[in-house]
C-alpha cells in the first residue's frame, strides 16, 4: 500500500498540490475539491493568435471576442497555475 496525501477536505487521494503554501495545512486537494477558475488561465485574442504553445491535456475556449481560457479536455476550468497536478497522487515522505 502506498502512502499518499489525502485531500484536506475529504479522505480522497490528493491529486492537486498548492505549491506556495508552506505550513502544511490545506495544500493538498482531490479533483472534486480543487478550486477551479483563475484569470491566470485567460489569454487575449492577440496572445491566442500568436501562441505556438500546444498543451497536450488542455484546450482553449473562447470567452468573448477578446479573451480565451485554457480548460482541461473535459471542459472544466483549470485551477491557478500555482497548483501542481499528479494523477497518481502525492506520496508522503
C-alpha positions, 0 to 999 in steps of 0.5 A: 500500500502506498502512502499518499496525501489525502485531500484536506477536505475529504479522505480522497487521494490528493491529486492537486498540490498548492505549491506556495503554501508552506505550513502544511495545512490545506495544500493538498486537494482531490479533483472534486475539491480543487478550486477551479477558475483563475484569470491566470488561465485567460489569454487575449485574442492577440496572445491566442493568435500568436501562441505556438504553445500546444498543451497536450491535456488542455484546450482553449475556449473562447470567452468573448471576442477578446479573451480565451481560457485554457480548460482541461479536455473535459471542459472544466476550468483549470485551477491557478497555475500555482497548483501542481497536478499528479494523477497518481497522487502525492506520496508522503515522505 
